[in-house]
Structure formats: C-alpha cells, structure tokens
Amino acid sequence: MFAVIKTGGKQYRVEAGDVIVVEKLPVAESGAVSFDEVLMVGDKVGTPTVAGASVAGEVMKQTREKKIIVFKKKRRQNYRRKHGHRQQVSVVRITNIAVA
C-alpha cells in the first residue's frame, strides 16, 4: 500500500520501507516522526486530507544537501556576487502507514 504525504511544502509518494529526504524536521536522529497530512492512501483520495490516516517514520540522520551556487552579474557594470547555499534536510525511513 502506498500513501501521498505533504511536508515542507512538497508532496511525496511513499511506501513502508522507503527512505526519503525532506526539509529539516525538529526531531533528533533515530527519533520517531508522524506525518498527519496524508493526501491519498491507496485508491482513497482525501478532500484535502484522508481523515484518520497517518504515516509513521524514523529520522535516520540530519544532514545538509549538496551546495548550490547563486551567481549574480550585471554586464558592463563590474558587478559580480557569488554566494553558496546548503539546505538542511532530514533523511526519513517510512515504517508504517495507518488508516482508520
């Protein structure tokens, strides 16, 4: 059985045992996390969420993504700015999908 969850402004299709990378969650490593915004479970579509459904997971690690370079330039003006950014993320293993 699969579910579609919403976290960090994004939607993820998950099954039990999947490992996903989501926006940073305020949970310590090896801590339990529960996603209550479940948009779809199997063939059951929510309006906007499925009532009584939840997805449980375990935070495997807190880390940062690969660095992206933000480069700004204005031609002929001697204006150049180089800036890097690394987004903080959580790696989560999905353990259970519960439907009431």
N, C-alpha and C positions, 0 to 999 in steps of 0.2 A: 504494500500500500504506500502511496506517496502523498505528500502534502505540499501546498504552496504557502510559505510564511512570508511575513513582511517585517523587516527590521532594518534600521538605519536608512530608511527611505528607499530601500530596494526590496525586490521580491526574489525568493529562492525556491526552487523545486527540490524537495528533499525526500529521502527515504531513510529508514533505520540503517545505521552504519555509515552513512555519508559523512564526509569531512568537508566543511565549508569555511570560507574566510569571509567574515562580516566586519562591519565597523566596530570599533572597540566597545566592549561591554564592561560595565563596572563590577566584574566578578573576578576573583583571584583564580590563578591557574589551578586546574583539577577541581574547580568548583562547578556546581550544578547550575544550569540556566534553563528557564522555561519561556517559550515563545507562545504568547496567547493570541497574537494577531494571526490567525490561521484563515487564509482566504479560500482554501479549497482542500478537501480531503477525498482522495479517490475520485468518484464521479459526483460528489456532493459539493456544490458551489455555494458559498456564503453570500449574504447580502448586507453589508460588505464582508462580514466575517462569519465563520461557522460557529454557531452557539455551542459552548461546552467543549470545544476541541482545543487541544494544546499539544505542543511538540516539546519534548524534553531533550536536553543535550548536556554535554560536558565540555568545559573550556579546556582545551589541550595546552594552549600557550597564548600568551600576549606578545605580539611582535609588531614590527613595522614593515610596510611594503617597500618595494624597490623604489629608489629615488627617482623623481621626475624633475626635469629641468624646466624652469619658467624663464624664458629669454625674451626681453623686450628691446626693441630697437626702432629708432626713428632715423630714416635715411638722411644723410647730409647734415645732421644736427649734432653729430658726435655724442649721441645718447645711446648707451647700451647698459642694460641691467641684467645680471644673471642671478637667479635665485633657485635654490633646490627645495624640495618638499618630500617628506616621507610620512605617509598616512599611518596612524596607529590602527591595528586590526587585531581581532581575536580569531583564533583557529578553533572551531567548534565541531565536535563529533556528535551527530544525532543519535540518541539512544532509543527513543520511544515516541510513537505517535498515538495519542489517546483521543478517542471520540466518545462523547457522552450519548 
